[in-house]
Amino acid sequence: MNIQSATQKQTSLLARAVMLVLVAILTLIGLAGLILPIVPGVLFLAMAAWLLAQISDRFAQRLHQSPRWQQASRTWQAQASLSARQRTKFWAWVALGGMVQAMTSLLGMVRRARFSR
């Protein structure tokens, strides 16, 4: 019995270590995404925050007190009550908006590079 609980604790520690490494990777990708227009940085940072909240109770408490996270949570919950067709339409518009934003950013970079010569 004692060995089994020690094994469960090790597995838990191993799982937490793997999740922390994943949080670090997601954070690095997210930070790169804030600089590079093609990578959706905010999405990766949100995933890292969510995953870290699964590991740390203190971080989860602080995250849930954040006004921005509360607003995003309300939006997510409102979206969850939509039908499958409405959800597909919603996410299509979100994806289209992201693509338009990326293209606008890319065109701005091309214009600046062209005029800087």
N, C-alpha and C positions, 0 to 999 in steps of 0.2 A: 504494500500500500504506500509506504513511504517512498519507494523507488519510483512508483508510477506518478506520484504528485511531483517529484523532482524532474521526471522526464517531461511532464506537461509544462512545468515552469521553464525548462530549457527550450522546449518548442515555442513557448510563448515569447521567450527572449529572442530566439532565432527569428521568429516571425516579425517581431518588432524591429529587429536589426535590418531585416530585408525591407520592411516598409520604410524605415528611415533612409535607407539607400535610395529607394524609389522616390521618396519625397525630395531628396537632394537632386536626383536626376531631373525630376519634373520641374523643380525650381530653376535649375540651370537652363533647361529648354525654355521655360517661361521668360526668364530674363533675356535670353537671346531673342525670343520672339518680340520683346518690347523694342528691340533695336532693328531686327529684320522684319520687313513688311509682309513677308510670305508666311511666317510661322505665327500661329495665333497664341501670342504670349499670355494673354489674360486667361485663356482656357486652361493652359498648363499650370499657371499659378493657382487658379481656383481648384484644380484637381489636387495639387500639392497641399493646399490648405485643408481640403476635405479629408485627405488621407492622414495628415498630421492630427486633425481633430479626432480621428478614429483611434489614434495612439495615445494622445495626451488629453486628459480630462481638463487640465488647466487651460490648454490652448483652445479646446472646444468651448469652454465657458466664455473665454474672451472673444472668440470668433462669433458666437451666437449673440453677444452683446453689441456687436458692431452694427451700426445702422445700415451700412451698405450690404452686409451679409443678410440682414433681416429683410431688406427689400428684395434681394435676389431670391431668398427663400420663399417669400410670398409669391413672387412671379412664378417660381418653379411649381409651387403648390397649385396655383391657379391654372397653370398649363397642364398639370396632371389630371385635372378634371375634364379636359377636352376629349372629344372622340378621337379615334385613330386618324380619321381623315383631317380633322381640324389640327391635330398635332403635326401631321405630315406637312400641312400647309404652313403652319407656324414655323417649323424648323426649316422649311424651304426658303421662307422669307428671311430668316436669320442667316442662313448660309449665303443667300444672295447678297444681303447687306454686307457680310464679311468679305465676299469676293469683290464687291464694288469698292469697299474701303481699301483692300489690298491693291487693286488696280489703280485707284486714285493716288495712293502712296507711291506706287511704282512709277507712274507717269510723272509725278512730281520729282522723283529722283532723276529720271531720264532728262527732264527739262533742265534741272539744275546742272547736270553733267554736260548737257549740250551748250548751255549758256556760259559755263565756266571756262570753256576753251578759248 
